[in-house]
Amino acid sequence: MRVRVVGALTIATGALLALAAPAGAATAVIANDKYKWFYWLSFLFAAMFVLAVIGLSIGYAVKVLLPKYRGKRVEE
């Protein structure tokens, strides 16, 4: 089970990076003075995304996986 989850996450991350790379290469206007004020938002959004994924993973493990494998009843 754990191997399948890790494999799925690896494939999803690879696909995301592969699809995002051409978009990053096509934007040549990143360093323009007009656009320098909002680059910090990308760090904020990336951190929020990572924290959301971690929170959802931990919540799923605590609410679903642990009771399921310890023999407790899972409320649906």
KAKA-V656924 format. One record per residue. RES is the residue in one small letter. OMEGA is omega as a letter, one per 40 degrees, with the letter a starting at -180 (none if undefined). Layout:
BEGIN
res=[RES/RES]
omega=[OMEGA/OMEGA]
END
This chain:
BEGIN
res=[m/r/v/r/v/v/g/a/l/t/i/a/t/g/a/l/l/a/l/a/a/p/a/g/a/a/t/a/v/i/a/n/d/k/y/k/w/f/y/w/l/s/f/l/f/a/a/m/f/v/l/a/v/i/g/l/s/i/g/y/a/v/k/v/l/l/p/k/y/r/g/k/r/v/e/e]
omega=[a/a/i/i/i/i/i/i/i/i/a/i/i/i/i/i/i/a/a/a/i/i/i/a/a/a/a/a/a/a/i/a/a/a/a/a/a/a/a/i/a/i/i/a/i/i/i/i/a/i/i/i/i/i/i/i/i/i/i/a/a/a/a/a/a/i/a/a/i/i/i/i/i/i/a/none]
END
